[in-house]
Amino acid sequence: MMRRSPFPLLSGLILTGCATGAVEVSEAGIDAPLQYAAQLPPAGVDEVWWTAFSDPVLDALIRQGLEANLDIAAARERVRAAEALLRAERADRLPGVDGAADAGVAIDDDGASLTAGAGLVGLFDPDFSGRLAAEIRAAAADYAEADYLRADQQRVIAAAISSQYIEYRRTGAQLELLEESTELQQQTLRIVTLRFEAGLAANLDVRRAAADLAQTRARLGLIEIARAEAEHALAVLLGEAPGTLAIASPPGEATIPDYGLGPPIGTPANLLRRRGDILAAEARLMRAAAQVGIEQADLRPSLVVPSSILLGDGTIDGLFSSFLATVGAALDLPLFDGGRRRAEITAARAELDASFAEYLQTFLLALGGVENAMVAIQAYQERGKSLGEAIEQSETALGQSNALYREGLTSLFDVLDAQRQLIASRQSLIDNHADLARAFIALHAASASENGSTQE
């Protein structure tokens, strides 16, 4: 028996539907929260969420990915396969007719003679047990699941392309920061070198400044690795070989695009009607319910109606000399099987319970994804403000340290420390900007429908 569900209306509908194996899950309602725990300011009304980045390069990449991605292509073919299997199941409800012919040699007291026969053999199952209807429901659920998974694959791929593109742009911003930081440290090294040559600084100061410069330059290789990985991941997502993708240079290439006003995210209940993975889990639930109906049908009598039309009297010469038509009926009454059929029903009901639990789990995970993204957005927005203030203070501190160092009123250690703090704060702001963009991506990917829109 199914355990008590935190969503009583849905579980009640499932239990009443189990008697026939037909469950109308789409009519069910989950007691979802009326709103998300975290709240964001009202959003705009853009058609698809990624256009809020106002980046034509990203728009073009996503269009290409939705058309050429191989995972999406595979999902489309699975939809075609599931549709064909559904047609096959529906065809079983129609009478079937096969042609039959035989030939041989008959030997008797008069010698050997050739024999031949031809005709048509038909079979019709009126589905008294309901098995065929249940098998059609199962195939229809498989088809719905394949189509929902195709839609969900588009949602996932759009988010993956956006995330990798943000990483690609982040590395571009890091390369620009690396160049600025190197120039800043080179200036400090020149000043220290001049002071050392004038006898105003120790050789230790020169070595410290040179070491900081070398440490900054050493980051170049790591950035290039991350940039190449993002570019190669984008290529695969777009159905191209890694290393062959040419990404157009967007406006302000060395910056990470800001996220403007995107489409509204709706309410938690909206997830049930537009998230492809939730709808696919619902379809699997319906398929499990149909499987219960299939197993239950084995407990009922089944009836098939065979028929045949035979031509000829058994000899070659008399092949078309006679005509015989027969129609019969075959009734199958299940009597005793040692409990096998009922055990199979029990197993099917257990699978139905498991599918129901997976359906609820899928919804809760989607709900958690939206909540996590909204909390992250708020946190990154606040962190960005603090980092902006930290950069401003570090720039002032560095300017004062340089001035005092030139006058011999402070040590090089204070200058280098101020430099490190400024570079670290700038790096953190770049990372925070990218993390904020990815949080917006995660938010709309968690609440978006097939075409990326989060509107109803």
Sine and cosine of phi, psi and omega as CSV:
sin_phi,cos_phi,sin_psi,cos_psi,sin_omega,cos_omega
0.00,0.00,0.61,-0.80,-0.05,-1.00
-0.95,0.33,0.67,-0.74,0.02,-1.00
-0.94,0.34,0.32,-0.95,0.01,-1.00
-0.89,0.46,0.74,-0.68,-0.07,-1.00
-0.99,-0.16,0.53,-0.85,0.12,-0.99
-0.94,0.34,-0.15,0.99,0.03,-1.00
-0.87,-0.50,0.99,0.16,-0.22,-0.98
-0.89,0.45,-0.57,0.82,-0.06,-1.00
-0.89,0.45,-0.70,0.71,-0.02,-1.00
-0.91,0.41,-0.70,0.71,-0.02,-1.00
-0.91,0.41,-0.56,0.83,0.04,-1.00
-0.90,0.44,-0.65,0.76,0.02,-1.00
-0.91,0.41,-0.60,0.80,0.00,-1.00
-0.91,0.41,-0.68,0.73,-0.03,-1.00
-0.90,0.43,-0.63,0.78,0.02,-1.00
-0.95,0.31,-0.44,0.90,0.00,-1.00
-0.99,0.17,-0.30,0.95,-0.09,-1.00
-0.92,0.40,-0.37,0.93,-0.05,-1.00
-0.89,0.46,-0.54,0.84,-0.02,-1.00
-0.92,-0.39,-0.14,0.99,-0.03,-1.00
0.99,0.11,0.03,1.00,0.01,-1.00
-0.95,-0.30,0.87,-0.49,-0.03,-1.00
-0.83,-0.55,0.82,-0.57,0.05,-1.00
-1.00,-0.09,0.98,0.18,-0.05,-1.00
-0.91,0.41,-0.50,0.87,-0.06,-1.00
-0.89,0.45,-0.34,0.94,0.02,-1.00
-1.00,0.05,-0.08,1.00,-0.07,-1.00
-0.98,0.21,0.33,-0.94,0.07,-1.00
-0.76,-0.65,0.70,-0.72,0.05,-1.00
-0.98,-0.20,0.67,-0.74,0.03,-1.00
-0.96,0.27,0.92,0.40,0.00,-1.00
-0.97,0.23,0.43,-0.90,0.06,-1.00
-0.85,0.52,0.50,-0.86,0.00,-1.00
-0.94,0.33,-0.46,0.89,0.04,-1.00
-0.47,-0.88,0.24,-0.97,0.01,-1.00
-0.97,0.25,0.48,-0.88,0.00,-1.00
-0.90,0.44,-0.71,0.71,0.07,-1.00
-1.00,0.06,0.54,-0.84,-0.05,-1.00
-0.77,-0.64,0.61,-0.79,0.07,-1.00
-0.87,-0.50,0.34,-0.94,0.07,-1.00
-0.86,0.52,0.44,-0.90,0.01,-1.00
-0.82,0.57,0.65,-0.76,-0.03,-1.00
-1.00,-0.08,0.04,-1.00,0.02,-1.00
-1.00,0.08,-0.40,-0.91,-0.09,-1.00
-0.75,-0.66,0.58,0.81,0.04,-1.00
-0.89,0.45,0.48,-0.88,-0.07,-1.00
-0.90,0.43,-0.73,0.68,0.04,-1.00
-0.78,-0.63,0.52,-0.85,-0.19,-0.98
-0.91,0.40,-0.57,0.82,-0.11,-0.99
-0.95,0.33,-0.30,0.95,0.05,-1.00
-0.92,0.38,-0.27,0.96,0.02,-1.00
-0.93,0.37,-0.26,0.97,0.11,-0.99
-0.96,0.27,-0.26,0.97,0.00,-1.00
0.80,0.61,0.70,0.72,-0.03,-1.00
-0.83,-0.56,0.97,-0.25,-0.04,-1.00
-0.89,0.46,-0.47,0.88,0.02,-1.00
-0.92,0.40,-0.71,0.70,0.04,-1.00
-0.89,0.46,-0.67,0.74,0.01,-1.00
-0.85,0.52,-0.68,0.73,-0.02,-1.00
-0.92,0.39,-0.63,0.77,0.01,-1.00
-0.90,0.44,-0.67,0.74,-0.01,-1.00
-0.93,0.38,-0.64,0.77,0.05,-1.00
-0.86,0.50,-0.70,0.72,0.01,-1.00
-0.90,0.43,-0.67,0.74,-0.03,-1.00
-0.90,0.43,-0.68,0.73,0.00,-1.00
-0.91,0.42,-0.38,0.93,0.00,-1.00
-1.00,-0.04,-0.61,0.79,-0.19,-0.98
-0.93,-0.37,-0.15,0.99,-0.04,-1.00
-0.86,0.50,0.70,-0.72,-0.10,-1.00
-0.97,0.25,-0.51,0.86,0.08,-1.00
-0.90,0.43,-0.65,0.76,0.05,-1.00
-0.92,0.39,-0.64,0.77,0.04,-1.00
-0.87,0.49,-0.68,0.73,0.03,-1.00
-0.89,0.45,-0.64,0.77,0.01,-1.00
-0.90,0.44,-0.61,0.79,0.04,-1.00
-0.89,0.46,-0.67,0.74,-0.01,-1.00
-0.92,0.39,-0.55,0.83,0.06,-1.00
-0.92,0.39,-0.53,0.85,0.09,-1.00
-0.90,0.43,-0.69,0.72,0.02,-1.00
-0.88,0.48,-0.67,0.75,0.01,-1.00
-0.90,0.43,-0.70,0.72,0.00,-1.00
-0.91,0.42,-0.58,0.81,0.04,-1.00
-0.91,0.41,-0.65,0.76,0.01,-1.00
-0.91,0.42,-0.65,0.76,0.03,-1.00
-0.92,0.40,-0.56,0.83,0.08,-1.00
-0.90,0.43,-0.67,0.75,0.05,-1.00
-0.89,0.46,-0.62,0.79,0.01,-1.00
-0.89,0.45,-0.68,0.74,0.02,-1.00
-0.91,0.42,-0.64,0.77,0.02,-1.00
-0.92,0.39,-0.51,0.86,0.01,-1.00
-0.91,0.41,-0.42,0.91,0.01,-1.00
-0.92,0.39,-0.29,0.96,0.03,-1.00
-0.98,0.18,-0.19,0.98,-0.01,-1.00
-0.99,-0.11,0.44,-0.90,0.06,-1.00
-0.88,0.47,0.60,-0.80,0.05,-1.00
-0.95,-0.32,0.67,-0.74,-0.02,-1.00
-0.78,-0.63,0.78,-0.63,0.04,-1.00
-0.83,-0.56,0.53,-0.85,0.10,-0.99
-1.00,0.05,0.52,-0.86,0.00,-1.00
-0.65,-0.76,0.63,-0.77,0.05,-1.00
-0.48,-0.88,0.53,-0.85,0.04,-1.00
-0.53,-0.85,0.43,-0.90,0.04,-1.00
-0.55,-0.84,0.49,-0.87,-0.02,-1.00
-0.19,-0.98,-0.15,-0.99,0.01,-1.00
-0.84,-0.55,0.80,-0.60,0.05,-1.00
-0.97,-0.26,0.73,-0.68,0.00,-1.00
-0.87,-0.49,0.82,-0.57,0.05,-1.00
-0.64,-0.77,-0.27,-0.96,-0.04,-1.00
-0.90,0.43,-0.46,0.89,-0.02,-1.00
-1.00,0.08,-0.06,1.00,-0.01,-1.00
0.87,-0.49,-0.34,-0.94,-0.02,-1.00
-0.98,-0.22,0.57,-0.82,0.06,-1.00
-0.59,-0.80,0.49,-0.87,0.04,-1.00
-0.99,0.16,0.64,-0.77,0.06,-1.00
-0.84,-0.55,0.46,-0.89,0.00,-1.00
-0.42,-0.91,0.45,-0.89,0.06,-1.00
-0.43,-0.90,0.45,-0.89,0.01,-1.00
-0.51,-0.86,0.38,-0.93,0.02,-1.00
0.13,-0.99,-0.12,-0.99,0.01,-1.00
-0.85,-0.52,0.64,-0.77,0.03,-1.00
-0.84,-0.55,0.80,-0.59,-0.04,-1.00
-0.86,-0.51,0.36,-0.93,0.03,-1.00
-0.52,-0.85,0.74,-0.67,0.03,-1.00
-0.73,-0.68,0.75,-0.66,0.02,-1.00
-0.92,-0.38,0.95,-0.31,0.00,-1.00
-0.95,0.30,-0.02,1.00,0.07,-1.00
0.86,0.51,0.77,0.64,0.06,-1.00
-0.89,0.46,-0.52,0.85,-0.05,-1.00
-0.99,0.15,-0.30,0.95,-0.04,-1.00
1.00,0.08,0.11,0.99,-0.05,-1.00
-0.92,0.40,-0.70,0.71,-0.03,-1.00
-0.89,0.46,-0.65,0.76,0.02,-1.00
-0.89,0.46,-0.65,0.76,0.02,-1.00
-0.92,0.39,-0.61,0.79,0.03,-1.00
-0.91,0.41,-0.57,0.82,0.06,-1.00
-0.92,0.39,-0.66,0.75,0.05,-1.00
-0.88,0.47,-0.64,0.77,0.02,-1.00
-0.90,0.44,-0.69,0.72,0.01,-1.00
-0.92,0.40,-0.60,0.80,0.04,-1.00
-0.91,0.42,-0.61,0.79,0.05,-1.00
-0.92,0.39,-0.63,0.78,0.06,-1.00
-0.88,0.47,-0.66,0.75,0.02,-1.00
-0.90,0.43,-0.70,0.72,0.02,-1.00
-0.89,0.46,-0.67,0.75,0.01,-1.00
-0.88,0.48,-0.70,0.72,0.00,-1.00
-0.87,0.49,-0.65,0.76,-0.02,-1.00
-0.94,0.34,-0.63,0.77,0.04,-1.00
-0.92,0.40,-0.61,0.79,0.03,-1.00
-0.92,0.38,-0.56,0.83,0.10,-1.00
-0.88,0.48,-0.73,0.69,0.03,-1.00
-0.88,0.47,-0.66,0.75,-0.01,-1.00
-0.92,0.39,-0.54,0.84,0.05,-1.00
-0.89,0.46,-0.61,0.79,0.06,-1.00
-0.90,0.44,-0.66,0.75,0.05,-1.00
-0.87,0.49,-0.72,0.70,-0.05,-1.00
-0.92,0.40,-0.67,0.74,-0.04,-1.00
-0.93,0.37,-0.65,0.76,0.04,-1.00
-0.87,0.50,-0.66,0.75,0.02,-1.00
-0.93,0.37,-0.65,0.76,-0.01,-1.00
-0.91,0.41,-0.67,0.74,0.04,-1.00
-0.88,0.47,-0.70,0.71,0.00,-1.00
-0.88,0.48,-0.69,0.72,-0.03,-1.00
-0.91,0.42,-0.69,0.72,0.02,-1.00
-0.93,0.38,-0.56,0.83,0.04,-1.00
-0.92,0.40,-0.65,0.76,0.06,-1.00
-0.88,0.47,-0.64,0.77,0.05,-1.00
-0.90,0.44,-0.64,0.77,0.03,-1.00
-0.88,0.48,-0.68,0.73,0.01,-1.00
-0.95,0.32,-0.55,0.84,0.03,-1.00
-0.88,0.47,-0.69,0.73,0.01,-1.00
-0.91,0.40,-0.53,0.85,0.09,-1.00
-0.90,0.44,-0.67,0.74,0.05,-1.00
-0.91,0.40,-0.58,0.81,0.03,-1.00
-0.92,0.40,-0.61,0.79,0.04,-1.00
-0.90,0.43,-0.63,0.77,0.04,-1.00
-0.92,0.40,-0.66,0.75,0.04,-1.00
-0.90,0.44,-0.63,0.78,0.03,-1.00
-0.87,0.49,-0.66,0.75,0.01,-1.00
-0.91,0.42,-0.68,0.73,0.01,-1.00
-0.91,0.41,-0.67,0.74,-0.02,-1.00
-0.91,0.41,-0.64,0.76,0.02,-1.00
-0.89,0.46,-0.68,0.73,0.01,-1.00
-0.89,0.45,-0.66,0.75,0.01,-1.00
-0.89,0.45,-0.69,0.73,-0.02,-1.00
-0.96,0.29,-0.50,0.87,0.08,-1.00
-0.91,0.42,-0.64,0.77,0.05,-1.00
-0.88,0.47,-0.69,0.72,0.03,-1.00
-0.89,0.46,-0.67,0.74,0.00,-1.00
-0.89,0.46,-0.63,0.77,0.03,-1.00
-0.89,0.45,-0.67,0.74,0.00,-1.00
-0.90,0.44,-0.71,0.70,-0.02,-1.00
-0.90,0.43,-0.63,0.78,0.00,-1.00
-0.90,0.44,-0.69,0.73,0.03,-1.00
-0.89,0.46,-0.66,0.75,0.02,-1.00
-0.92,0.39,-0.59,0.81,0.04,-1.00
-0.91,0.40,-0.68,0.73,0.01,-1.00
-0.91,0.41,-0.45,0.89,0.03,-1.00
-1.00,0.03,0.04,1.00,0.01,-1.00
0.97,0.23,0.31,0.95,-0.04,-1.00
-0.98,-0.21,-0.08,1.00,-0.02,-1.00
-0.59,-0.80,0.40,-0.92,0.00,-1.00
-1.00,0.06,0.37,-0.93,0.05,-1.00
-0.88,0.47,-0.45,0.89,0.03,-1.00
-0.87,0.50,-0.60,0.80,0.01,-1.00
-0.90,0.43,-0.65,0.76,0.02,-1.00
-0.88,0.47,-0.69,0.72,-0.02,-1.00
-0.91,0.41,-0.61,0.79,0.03,-1.00
-0.90,0.44,-0.70,0.72,0.01,-1.00
-0.91,0.42,-0.65,0.76,0.02,-1.00
-0.92,0.39,-0.60,0.80,0.01,-1.00
-0.91,0.42,-0.67,0.75,0.03,-1.00
-0.89,0.45,-0.65,0.76,0.02,-1.00
-0.90,0.44,-0.69,0.72,0.00,-1.00
-0.91,0.41,-0.61,0.79,0.02,-1.00
-0.89,0.46,-0.64,0.77,0.03,-1.00
-0.92,0.39,-0.69,0.72,0.01,-1.00
-0.89,0.45,-0.49,0.87,-0.03,-1.00
-0.91,0.42,-0.34,0.94,0.01,-1.00
-0.96,0.29,-0.24,0.97,-0.07,-1.00
-0.85,0.52,-0.71,0.70,-0.04,-1.00
-0.88,0.47,-0.66,0.76,0.00,-1.00
-0.90,0.44,-0.64,0.76,0.02,-1.00
-0.91,0.41,-0.66,0.75,0.00,-1.00
-0.90,0.43,-0.58,0.81,0.06,-1.00
-0.89,0.45,-0.74,0.67,0.00,-1.00
-0.89,0.46,-0.62,0.79,0.00,-1.00
-0.92,0.39,-0.68,0.73,0.02,-1.00
-0.90,0.43,-0.66,0.75,0.00,-1.00
-0.89,0.46,-0.66,0.75,0.03,-1.00
-0.91,0.42,-0.67,0.74,0.01,-1.00
-0.91,0.42,-0.66,0.75,0.01,-1.00
-0.93,0.37,-0.62,0.78,0.04,-1.00
-0.90,0.44,-0.63,0.78,0.06,-1.00
-0.89,0.46,-0.67,0.75,0.00,-1.00
-0.87,0.50,-0.72,0.70,0.00,-1.00
-0.89,0.45,-0.67,0.74,0.02,-1.00
-0.89,0.46,-0.47,0.88,-0.01,-1.00
-1.00,-0.07,0.13,0.99,0.04,-1.00
0.97,0.22,0.40,0.91,-0.01,-1.00
-0.89,-0.45,0.30,-0.95,0.03,-1.00
-0.96,0.26,0.69,-0.73,0.05,-1.00
-0.83,0.55,0.67,-0.74,-0.01,-1.00
1.00,-0.07,-0.11,0.99,-0.02,-1.00
-0.94,-0.33,-0.09,1.00,-0.08,-1.00
-0.98,0.18,0.75,-0.66,0.08,-1.00
-0.94,-0.33,0.94,-0.35,-0.01,-1.00
-1.00,-0.06,0.82,-0.57,0.01,-1.00
-0.90,0.44,0.50,-0.87,0.02,-1.00
-0.98,0.18,0.90,-0.43,-0.01,-1.00
-0.98,0.19,0.24,-0.97,0.10,-1.00
-0.88,0.47,0.70,-0.71,-0.03,-1.00
0.87,0.50,0.81,0.59,-0.14,-0.99
-0.82,0.57,-0.56,0.83,-0.09,-1.00
-1.00,0.07,0.23,0.97,0.04,-1.00
-0.86,-0.50,0.35,-0.94,0.05,-1.00
-1.00,-0.09,0.77,-0.64,-0.07,-1.00
-0.89,0.45,0.65,-0.76,0.06,-1.00
-0.98,0.18,0.53,-0.85,0.05,-1.00
-1.00,-0.09,0.85,-0.53,0.00,-1.00
-1.00,0.00,-0.57,-0.82,-0.02,-1.00
-1.00,0.08,0.94,-0.34,0.03,-1.00
-0.99,-0.11,-0.12,-0.99,0.00,-1.00
-0.94,0.34,0.43,-0.90,0.03,-1.00
-0.91,0.41,0.45,-0.89,-0.05,-1.00
-1.00,-0.02,-0.13,0.99,0.05,-1.00
0.98,0.22,-0.44,-0.90,-0.03,-1.00
-0.87,-0.50,0.22,-0.97,0.04,-1.00
-0.82,0.58,-0.60,0.80,-0.01,-1.00
-0.90,0.43,-0.44,0.90,0.00,-1.00
-0.89,0.45,-0.47,0.88,-0.02,-1.00
-0.86,0.51,-0.56,0.83,-0.06,-1.00
-0.92,0.40,-0.40,0.92,-0.10,-0.99
-0.97,-0.24,-0.11,0.99,-0.07,-1.00
-0.70,-0.72,-0.29,0.96,0.04,-1.00
-0.97,0.24,0.85,-0.53,-0.06,-1.00
-0.87,0.48,-0.63,0.78,-0.03,-1.00
-0.94,0.35,-0.53,0.85,0.05,-1.00
-0.94,0.34,-0.68,0.73,0.03,-1.00
-0.91,0.42,-0.57,0.82,0.06,-1.00
-0.92,0.39,-0.64,0.77,0.06,-1.00
-0.90,0.44,-0.59,0.81,0.08,-1.00
-0.90,0.44,-0.66,0.75,0.04,-1.00
-0.90,0.43,-0.63,0.78,0.05,-1.00
-0.90,0.43,-0.55,0.83,0.07,-1.00
-0.90,0.44,-0.68,0.73,0.03,-1.00
-0.92,0.40,-0.58,0.82,0.03,-1.00
-0.92,0.40,-0.64,0.77,0.04,-1.00
-0.91,0.42,-0.60,0.80,0.05,-1.00
-0.92,0.40,-0.64,0.77,0.04,-1.00
-0.90,0.43,-0.56,0.83,0.03,-1.00
-0.90,0.43,-0.56,0.83,0.10,-0.99
-0.87,0.49,-0.68,0.73,0.03,-1.00
-0.89,0.46,-0.61,0.79,0.03,-1.00
-0.89,0.45,-0.71,0.71,-0.01,-1.00
-0.93,0.38,-0.61,0.79,0.02,-1.00
-0.91,0.41,-0.52,0.86,-0.02,-1.00
-0.89,0.45,-0.45,0.89,0.00,-1.00
-0.94,0.35,-0.25,0.97,0.06,-1.00
-1.00,0.09,-0.24,0.97,-0.07,-1.00
-0.99,-0.16,0.41,-0.91,0.09,-1.00
-0.89,0.46,0.58,-0.82,0.08,-1.00
-0.85,-0.52,0.53,-0.85,-0.06,-1.00
-0.74,-0.67,0.75,-0.66,0.11,-0.99
-0.82,-0.58,0.50,-0.86,-0.04,-1.00
-0.88,-0.48,0.99,-0.11,0.06,-1.00
-0.99,0.11,0.49,-0.87,0.05,-1.00
-0.52,-0.86,0.36,-0.93,0.01,-1.00
-0.46,-0.89,0.47,-0.88,0.12,-0.99
-0.79,-0.62,0.89,-0.46,-0.07,-1.00
-0.90,-0.43,0.64,-0.77,0.02,-1.00
-0.91,-0.42,0.61,-0.79,0.12,-0.99
0.99,-0.11,0.26,-0.96,0.00,-1.00
-0.95,-0.31,0.23,0.97,0.04,-1.00
0.98,-0.20,-0.13,0.99,0.03,-1.00
-0.91,-0.41,0.31,-0.95,0.02,-1.00
-0.89,0.46,-0.70,0.72,-0.06,-1.00
-0.92,0.39,-0.47,0.88,-0.06,-1.00
-0.97,-0.24,0.46,0.89,-0.08,-1.00
-0.86,0.52,-0.62,0.78,-0.03,-1.00
-0.93,-0.37,0.39,0.92,-0.09,-1.00
-1.00,-0.02,-0.21,0.98,-0.02,-1.00
-0.59,-0.80,0.31,-0.95,-0.05,-1.00
-0.64,-0.77,0.77,-0.64,-0.02,-1.00
-0.68,-0.73,0.83,-0.56,0.02,-1.00
-0.87,-0.49,0.71,-0.71,0.01,-1.00
-0.73,-0.68,0.60,-0.80,0.10,-1.00
-0.73,-0.69,0.76,-0.65,-0.02,-1.00
-0.72,-0.69,-0.16,-0.99,0.04,-1.00
-0.51,-0.86,0.64,-0.77,0.02,-1.00
-0.80,-0.60,0.85,-0.52,-0.04,-1.00
-0.95,-0.32,0.77,-0.64,0.01,-1.00
-0.94,-0.35,0.90,-0.44,0.00,-1.00
-0.94,-0.35,0.93,-0.37,0.05,-1.00
-0.94,0.35,0.82,-0.57,-0.04,-1.00
-0.91,-0.40,-0.91,0.42,-0.05,-1.00
-0.60,-0.80,0.78,-0.62,0.04,-1.00
-0.70,-0.72,0.31,0.95,0.02,-1.00
0.95,0.31,0.30,0.95,0.01,-1.00
1.00,0.01,0.13,0.99,-0.06,-1.00
-0.89,0.46,-0.74,0.67,-0.08,-1.00
-0.89,0.45,-0.69,0.72,-0.01,-1.00
-0.93,0.38,-0.54,0.84,0.07,-1.00
-0.91,0.42,-0.61,0.79,0.03,-1.00
-0.92,0.39,-0.57,0.82,0.07,-1.00
-0.91,0.41,-0.68,0.73,0.04,-1.00
-0.86,0.51,-0.68,0.73,0.02,-1.00
-0.90,0.44,-0.65,0.76,0.00,-1.00
-0.91,0.41,-0.63,0.78,0.04,-1.00
-0.91,0.42,-0.61,0.79,0.05,-1.00
-0.90,0.44,-0.64,0.77,0.06,-1.00
-0.90,0.43,-0.58,0.82,0.06,-1.00
-0.90,0.43,-0.69,0.72,0.06,-1.00
-0.86,0.51,-0.68,0.73,-0.01,-1.00
-0.90,0.43,-0.66,0.75,0.01,-1.00
-0.90,0.43,-0.60,0.80,0.04,-1.00
-0.90,0.43,-0.70,0.71,0.03,-1.00
-0.89,0.46,-0.64,0.77,0.02,-1.00
-0.92,0.40,-0.58,0.81,0.03,-1.00
-0.89,0.46,-0.75,0.66,0.03,-1.00
-0.90,0.44,-0.65,0.76,0.00,-1.00
-0.90,0.45,-0.65,0.76,0.04,-1.00
-0.87,0.50,-0.68,0.74,0.03,-1.00
-0.90,0.43,-0.71,0.70,-0.03,-1.00
-0.90,0.43,-0.62,0.79,0.04,-1.00
-0.91,0.42,-0.64,0.77,0.05,-1.00
-0.90,0.43,-0.67,0.74,0.04,-1.00
-0.87,0.49,-0.69,0.73,0.03,-1.00
-0.90,0.43,-0.58,0.82,0.03,-1.00
-0.89,0.46,-0.65,0.76,0.03,-1.00
-0.92,0.40,-0.72,0.69,0.00,-1.00
-0.87,0.49,-0.71,0.70,0.00,-1.00
-0.86,0.50,-0.68,0.73,-0.04,-1.00
-0.90,0.43,-0.65,0.76,-0.02,-1.00
-0.93,0.38,-0.64,0.77,0.07,-1.00
-0.89,0.46,-0.66,0.75,0.00,-1.00
-0.90,0.44,-0.66,0.75,0.00,-1.00
-0.87,0.50,-0.74,0.68,0.00,-1.00
-0.88,0.47,-0.66,0.75,-0.02,-1.00
-0.92,0.39,-0.70,0.72,-0.01,-1.00
-0.93,0.38,-0.56,0.83,0.04,-1.00
-0.90,0.43,-0.70,0.72,0.03,-1.00
-0.92,0.38,-0.64,0.77,0.01,-1.00
-0.90,0.43,-0.61,0.79,0.02,-1.00
-0.88,0.48,-0.62,0.78,0.04,-1.00
-0.90,0.44,-0.68,0.73,0.00,-1.00
-0.91,0.40,-0.65,0.76,0.02,-1.00
-0.92,0.40,-0.60,0.80,0.07,-1.00
-0.87,0.49,-0.66,0.75,0.05,-1.00
-0.92,0.39,-0.63,0.78,0.00,-1.00
-0.89,0.45,-0.63,0.77,0.03,-1.00
-0.90,0.43,-0.68,0.73,0.01,-1.00
-0.87,0.49,-0.71,0.70,0.01,-1.00
-0.92,0.38,-0.61,0.79,0.00,-1.00
-0.92,0.38,-0.61,0.79,0.05,-1.00
-0.89,0.46,-0.67,0.75,0.03,-1.00
-0.91,0.42,-0.68,0.73,0.00,-1.00
-0.90,0.44,-0.63,0.77,0.01,-1.00
-0.91,0.41,-0.68,0.74,0.03,-1.00
-0.87,0.49,-0.67,0.74,0.02,-1.00
-0.92,0.39,-0.64,0.77,0.01,-1.00
-0.90,0.44,-0.67,0.74,0.02,-1.00
-0.89,0.46,-0.68,0.73,-0.01,-1.00
-0.90,0.43,-0.69,0.72,0.01,-1.00
-0.92,0.39,-0.58,0.81,-0.01,-1.00
-0.92,0.39,-0.64,0.77,0.02,-1.00
-0.88,0.47,-0.52,0.85,0.00,-1.00
-1.00,0.04,-0.01,1.00,0.00,-1.00
0.97,0.25,0.37,0.93,-0.07,-1.00
-0.99,-0.16,-0.04,1.00,0.06,-1.00
-0.51,-0.86,0.22,-0.97,-0.05,-1.00
-1.00,-0.01,0.28,-0.96,0.05,-1.00
-0.90,0.44,-0.47,0.88,-0.01,-1.00
-0.84,0.55,-0.65,0.76,0.01,-1.00
-0.91,0.41,-0.61,0.79,0.01,-1.00
-0.91,0.41,-0.76,0.65,-0.02,-1.00
-0.90,0.44,-0.62,0.79,0.01,-1.00
-0.90,0.43,-0.66,0.75,0.03,-1.00
-0.91,0.42,-0.62,0.78,0.05,-1.00
-0.88,0.47,-0.73,0.69,-0.02,-1.00
-0.87,0.49,-0.68,0.73,0.00,-1.00
-0.89,0.46,-0.65,0.76,0.00,-1.00
-0.91,0.40,-0.73,0.69,-0.01,-1.00
-0.89,0.45,-0.68,0.73,0.00,-1.00
-0.90,0.44,-0.64,0.77,0.00,-1.00
-0.92,0.39,-0.64,0.77,0.04,-1.00
-0.91,0.42,-0.66,0.75,0.04,-1.00
-0.89,0.45,-0.67,0.74,0.01,-1.00
-0.90,0.43,-0.58,0.81,0.01,-1.00
-0.93,0.38,-0.64,0.77,0.06,-1.00
-0.88,0.48,-0.74,0.67,0.00,-1.00
-0.89,0.46,-0.65,0.76,0.00,-1.00
-0.91,0.42,-0.63,0.77,0.03,-1.00
-0.88,0.47,-0.68,0.73,0.04,-1.00
-0.92,0.39,-0.66,0.75,0.02,-1.00
-0.90,0.44,-0.61,0.79,0.05,-1.00
-0.90,0.44,-0.69,0.73,0.03,-1.00
-0.88,0.47,-0.66,0.75,0.01,-1.00
-0.93,0.37,-0.51,0.86,0.06,-1.00
-0.92,0.40,-0.63,0.78,0.09,-1.00
-0.90,0.43,-0.64,0.77,0.05,-1.00
-0.87,0.49,-0.73,0.68,-0.01,-1.00
-0.88,0.47,-0.62,0.79,0.00,-1.00
-0.88,0.48,-0.78,0.63,-0.07,-1.00
-0.98,0.22,-0.47,0.88,0.11,-0.99
-0.92,0.39,-0.54,0.84,0.00,-1.00
-0.97,0.23,-0.33,0.94,-0.08,-1.00
-0.84,-0.54,0.12,0.99,-0.12,-0.99
-1.00,0.00,0.34,-0.94,0.05,-1.00
-0.99,-0.13,-0.23,-0.97,-0.11,-0.99
-0.83,0.55,-0.74,0.68,-0.09,-1.00
-1.00,0.01,0.16,0.99,0.02,-1.00
1.00,-0.06,-0.20,0.98,-0.01,-1.00
-0.98,0.21,0.61,-0.80,0.06,-1.00
-0.96,-0.28,0.18,0.98,-0.01,-1.00
-1.00,0.00,0.38,-0.93,0.04,-1.00
-1.00,-0.01,0.00,0.00,0.00,0.00
